[in-house]
Amino acid sequence: MQAVLRLGAIYIPVDPLTPPERFAAIARESGALALCAPDDLSARVPSPLRDRLACVDLDAAPVPNALPTAPVNTRVEPDDLAYILYTSGSTGTPKGVCVSHRSALAFIDWAVAELAPGPQDRFANHSGLSFDLSVLDLYAAFTVGAAVCPIHAEFAYAPERLVEFLHRERISVWYSVPSVLILMLRDGGLLDRPAPETLRALLFAGEPFPIGYVRALAAWSDARLLNLYGPTETNVCTYHEVRPADLARDLPVPIGRPCSGDRVWARRPDGSEAEPGEEGELVVSGPTVFAGYWGRQPQEGPYATGDRVKVRPDGSFDYLGRHDDMVKIRGHRIELGDVVAALNSHPGVAEAAVVAVGEGLDRNLAAFVIRSQGSSFGNVALRRHLADRLAPHMIPGDIRFVDQLPHNDRGKLDLAALQIPLHGAQKVQG
């Protein structure tokens, strides 16, 4: 990643578990020229596409005498793109969020100033490189010469191993989605041992954090607790440091006030700015706002996040939910339309709908499917179809076959009606 940036090029991190068909769509749309991966991963890329890409085997050590003797001298401008993060798209096609050097650096500069890390610090890297949380882990550490301690994907959700990792690696800055910390608290024995003496900051983002678990963390460690907020399009644009007053109220931690040099406000339906006590859609302008979606018009002006917030008396914000069909599952952004499109691409599906159910670690997707007349496929066949098209976290945990879907009096699909009687539809196994 650093080599690509030094060359003045753009990198596109892709989760190794991304299905080949979805990877190919990302590579084609972005016009990728090279694939940097171990050979075993490169082999899973469809051959016509793999033959077009320059493949760099990351397991092969470079020959010392083949290394360049002079540094690469490429001029990079602040508004040049640094990386593209592909997220779920509402039409079934992933969207490429384009981030410039200026935008990434605005956030990193703020994080370094706020956390004041040094060479002695050790950052845990729980998030995959295709997830925007990893930007802080990597580049804040690189900026000051701190260490980055990657967490292997095999035990990323193994609570006891995560707790052991925290102690063994003497982590000083931890950043993850709340679901991971809840897993460590609930099933990993986090509270059974004193907090590591090195730990000085616990950061969380990506989903609401129930206040009961936050209280438990505050009682366990005197490390700073910071709630960071921002969609991929802005990385982090607000933050809130947990205070005793937050622990006294039975509400989620606020998403706080602007950071990274951004201006953030809540917009009423008429376009005016909401006052304290009022609700509105969160809008962001400033240096961290992305350059636009790859292949589309550049982003100009403020970015409307689609998130509903309430303005607190001090001008900071409480998060209320979404305006649209985008949901978060363990911090991963999922457009429900993306999953519906994958379901509808099965030749035996006549109609499908998807809803998110549950909270926190138990939050998952439920799909309701009407088979085409004469079709008799089952749950397993449909899951195999989805596995070829969707990342694992996007595949519904619950797939139910039904005879009809509820619609409201205007003829539109009634998603709220689907969420209430989930037990009423027969779940087909196998």
N, C-alpha and C positions, 0 to 999 in steps of 0.2 A: 504493500500500500504506500509506504513512504517512497519507494523507488519510483512508482508511477507518478506521485506528486512532484518529485524532483525532476522528472522528465517533462513536466508541464502537461501531462495527460490526465485523463479522468478514469477513476476506478469505479467498478460496480460490484459491491459485495453481494454474493448470492449464497443463501443457506445451502450446505451440502445435501440436505434432505429435500430440496426442491425437485419436484418431478421433472423428468427430462423434457416433456412437452412444454411445461411452463418455463423452464430454463431457456429452451429454444426460442420461445416467444419473446423473452426479455432480450436475448442476444440479438435476435433479428431486428427488433424495434429500435434498440439502442445503437445498432451498427457496430457492435463490438468487433475489435480487430484481433484480440489476443485472449487466450484462456490460461490463467495461472492457477494450477491445481495439481495435486498429486496425480500420478498416472491412473490410479484406480478410479478416481472421480472423473477424469477426462474421458475414460472409456465409456462412461454412461451417457455422454453427450451424443445425440444422433449423428451418425457418420457424415452425412452431407454437410452439416454445420461444422463438425469437428475438422473436416478437411479444409474448410475455408478459414479457420482461425489459426493463428500462430500459437501453438501449445507450449507452455513453459512448465516443465515438470518441477514442482516445488520440492520434491524429495531428492532431486539430483544436486549434489554439491557442485558449485562452480569450480572450474579448474583455476588455481591461483594465477598462473601465468597468462590466463585469458582475460583477467580482470583489467578494466581500463586504468591507466596510470594517471589520467587527468580527470578532475571532477566535471560532471556534466554542467554546462553553463547555459541553462534555459531560462529565459525571462518569463516569469509568471505574474500576471496582473491580478489585482485583488478581485476583480469581477469575473475572472476565468473560473470555470467550473472545477471543483475538486473531486466530487463524487456524486453518484446518482443512487438513491435508495428506492428500490421498487416496493410499492405497497399494494394492497388489495384495491382493485378498481370496481366500481359499481356496475360496469357493463360486462364483467367477466374477463377483462384484459387488465393486467397489472399496470399501475401508473408509476412513472419514473420521476421522483422528486429530485430536482437538480439543485445542488448546494454549491455555492461559490466559496472561494477561499475567504472572502470578506465575511460571509455569513458564519462559516464554521469558526473563524478566528474570533469573531465578536463574542460567541458563547464561551469558547475556551478561555479567552482573556478574562471574562467575568468569573468563570469557575476557579481559575488560578488565583485571582484576587480574593475571592470569597473564602476559599478553602485554605489558601496559603500553604500549599504542599511544598516539599523540598526533596532533595535526593534520598533522604532516609525513608520516605513514604513508600507504601506498598498498596497499589490499587488492585482490588479484585475485579476481574473482567468476567461477569456472569453472562452478559448479553452477547448473542452472536454478532459477528461483524456486520451483518445485514440489518441489524436493529440499531436505531439511532442512539440508544443508551450507551452503546460502546464508544461513541465519539468522545465522551468525557473520560472514560477509563483510559483510553489510549493516548489521546493528544494532550490532556492535562498532565498526564505522567511524563510524556515525552518532553513537554515544554520545560520541566524543571529537573529532568534526569531521574525521576522516580522509577520504581519497578512496576511492571504490569504482571499480574499473576492470573493467567487464563484458567478458567474452570472448564474441564473437559465436558463435552456434550453428554457423555455417557452417565455422568452423575449430576447434571445440572438441576435435576429435580429429585435427587436422593438426599433427603434432609439430614440424616446422620453424617453422611460424607461431606455435605456442605459445612456443617458445624465443625467437623474435624479440619477441613480445609482452612476455615477462618482462623483457627488456633495455630495450626501447623505452619501456615504461611505468614503468620504475624501481620495480618491485614490491618491497615490503618484507615483506608477509605473503602467502604462497601457501597455499591450502587446497583439496585435491582428493582424489579417490580415488587409491589407489596406481597403478591401471592407467594413469592419465594421466601420472604422473611416470615410469613405466616406459617409456611410449611416447616421452616426451621424451628419456630416457636412451638408449634403444635405437635410435630412428630419427630423432630431432630434432637430434642434435649438441649436446646440452646440455653435455657435458663438453669440447667443443672450444673453448669460450670460458670465461674466468674468470667466476666467479659475480658478479652485479651487486653493487656495493658497498652498495647500499641493502638487499639481502635479509638479513633477520635472523630469519625464522621460516618453516619449511616444515612445514605441518600436513597430515596424511593420515588418512583414516578410511574406513570402509565395506567393507573387505575386507583379508585378510592381505597383508602387504608382504614378499616374499622378502628375506631378510637380505642377499643379495649386492648387490641394488640399493640397499639402505639404506647399505651400506658405501661404495658409489660416491658417493652423495650426501654422506656425511659427509666423504669425502676431497676433494670438489669445493668445499664451502662450509663456513664455520664458523657458519652460521645454525643456530638451534635446530631440532631435529627432534622433533616431537611426534606420537605416535600417539593419536588420539582415538577413543573407542568409545561407542556407544549406539544403540539402535534409534530409529526415528522417535518412538516413544511416550515417550522420555526425552531426546531430542536427544543430548547428551553427558553420560554419567554416570561415566566413568572416563577416565584419560589416563595416558600414560607418555612421559617425555622420554628419548630415546635416549642411552645412556651408552656409554663404551668397553667395558664388560663385556658389553653386548648385542651389540656388533659381533664379539666374540670367540667367541660360540656360534653354532652352525649351526641356529638356530631362529628363527621369526618374532618380531618385536618384541612384547613383552607388551602387553596392553591396559591394564595398570597398576592404579591405585588410584582410589578414589572422588574425585569433584570436584563442583562446583556445589552443595555442601551436601547431597548425597545419601548415604544409607547403602547399601552394596552388599555382597552376600555370595553364596556358593555354597551351594545347598541340596541335601542328599542326597535320595534317593528317599523316605526316611521323614519328610522335612520338617525334619530337624535341620540345623544349619550344618556345612558341611564344614571340616575342619582342613587346615593346610598339607600338601601332597603328595596331597590327595584331589581327586576330581572332583565336579562337581555342576552344577545349573542356576543361572545367574546371576539374582539377584533384586534389585530396586531399590525403595527407598522414599525419599521426600524431595521437595523442591520442584519438581524437573524432571519428575516423573511426570505424564503427560497426564491430562486430565479425563475421558476416556472416548472411545468411538467414537460418532460422530454417529448419533442415532436409537436408541442402545442404552443399557443401564444405565450410570450413572456409574462410573468406575474408583474402587474403594475398596480401601484397603490396598496392600500391596506389589505391584509388577508383575513377573511372571515372564516373562523375556525369551525363553525357548525356546532360549537359547544355552548350550552346554556349555563349562565352563571348568575349569581346574585351578588350585588355590590354590598360589601360590609360597611359599617359606619366609618372605618378608618380608610376606606377607599380600596381595600384589597378585595379578593373574590372568593366566594364559595362555589364549588363545582356542582351543577345540578343534573347534567345529562346531555344527551344529543338532540339535535333538531332533525336528524336524518336516520338512515338505516345502517350507519356505521356503528360497530360494536367493538369492544375490547375483550379479548380472551387471554388472560394471564399477560396482559400488556401488549399483545399483538393486535394490531388494527385489522379488522375484517369488515369489508363491505358485504352485506348480506346478498346483494345482487350478484357478486362474484361467485358465491356458492350456488345460488339459484341457477346461474348460467351453466355451471358445470353439471348440475343435476339435469337440466333441460337438454344438455347435449347428448344424454343417453337416449338411444333410439326408442327405448321402451317407455320413456317418461312422457306423459301427456301434460302434466302441470306439477309444479313444485313450489313450496314455500319454506322459508327458514326463519326461525326466531332464536333469540338468545334467552336462556333460562338460568336461574340460579345466580349466586353472588360469589365473589372472591374465587377461591380455589375450586368451588363447585360450579362455577359459571361455565356453560357449555352451549353448543348449538344443537337445536332439534330441527329435523327436517321432516316435512309432511309431503308425501309423494302420491300422485294419482298415476297408476299405470295406464298405458295405451291399451285400447281394446285388443285382446288376444295375447298380451304380454304376460309372462309368468315369472320373470326374474325375481330374485330375492335380495335380501340385505347384503349378503357377501358379494354378489356380483356387482351391486351398485357401489359398494365401498371400493372394490377394485377399480372400477371406472373412475371414481373420484380421486383415488390415490395416484392415477396417471396425470391428473390435472391440477391438483391442489396441494399446497403445503400441508403437512400433518395437522397443524393446529387449526386448519380451516375445515377439516372433515367433521361433519356433525357426529357427536357422540351418540345421538339417538335418532334413528331413521324409522319413520312409521309410514305404513301404506294405508291410505284412506280412500274412500269412494268419492268424497267431495271436500272442497275447502270453503270456509265461511267467507261471505262477502257482506259488506254493509249495504245500506239502502241506496247508495249511489253506484253500486256494482263493483266497488273496489275491494281488493283482498283485505280482510279484517285480521291483521296480525295480532291485535290485542285479544281477539276471541280465540286465537290459536294457543296463546300462552296460558289461558285460564284452565281449559279442560284437557291438559296434556294427557292425563290418565284415561281420557275417554276414548282415544284412538287405539286400535289394536296394534301392538308392536310385533312386527314379523321377525322372527329369528331365522337365520340361515337362508 
